[in-house]
Amino acid sequence: MEDFLKKISFPLLKKQKATLLKVIENTDNVKQLEHLEGILLLIDGLQDLAVDKYGYKESTVFKLTKDGK
C-alpha cells in the first residue's frame, strides 16, 4: 500500500477533492450524490491511511493553502 500512496500526487488530489465537494454542493440528483459521496469517502480513506498509518504530514495530505496547493 505504501508504494501505491507514493504514486499519489496529494496536491492534485486535494484540488480534485475540493472540486468534487463543489460539485456535490450543487447537485440535486440523489443517485449522483450517492455516487459522488462514495468517491469522496474513498479519497478520505486514502488520506486517513496516508497520515495515520504511513506518517504523511496532515498539511501535505489534507490542507489546501491559499494558492490551492
N, C-alpha and C positions, 0 to 999 in steps of 0.2 A: 504494500500500500504506500509505503514511503516513496518508492520510485514513481508511483502514479502521481502523488502530490507534488513531487519535484517538477513534473511536467506542466502543472497548472500555473498559469500567469494570474496570480492573485490580484494585481492591479486591474487587469482586464476583467476578471471575474467580478470584482467589486462594481465596476461600471455596468456590467451586464445585469447584475443583481439590482442595481439602482433603476435601470431601465425597466426591468421586469416588474419591480414594485410600482412604477408609474403606470405601466400597462394594466396591472391588477387594479389599481385605484380607479381607472377609467373604464373598466369592463363591467357590463351589466349581465352578460351571458353567464348563467350559473355553471353550465358544463365547462366553458372555457376557464372560468375562475378555478374550478376544481383541478383542472389540468395544470394551470399555471402555478397554483399553490403547491401542487405536488413537486414541480420543478424547484420552486423556492425552498421547500423542505429538503430536497436533495442538496442544494447549494449550502443551506445552513448546516446540514450534517457533515459535509466535506470541510467546511470552515471550522466547526467544532472539533472534528477529528484532528485537523492540522494543528490547532492550538493545544488541545487537551492531551493528545497522545504523542504528537511528534514535536512539540515545543516551538512551533512557529509563533512569532510575535503577534499579539492581537491587532496591533496597529497595521501590520502587514496584511493580515487576512480580513479584518472586519472594517476598519475605519477609513472613510474617504477623507482626503484632505480638501482644502478649499479649492484646489485646482482639479478635483475629481479623480485623483490618483489613489 
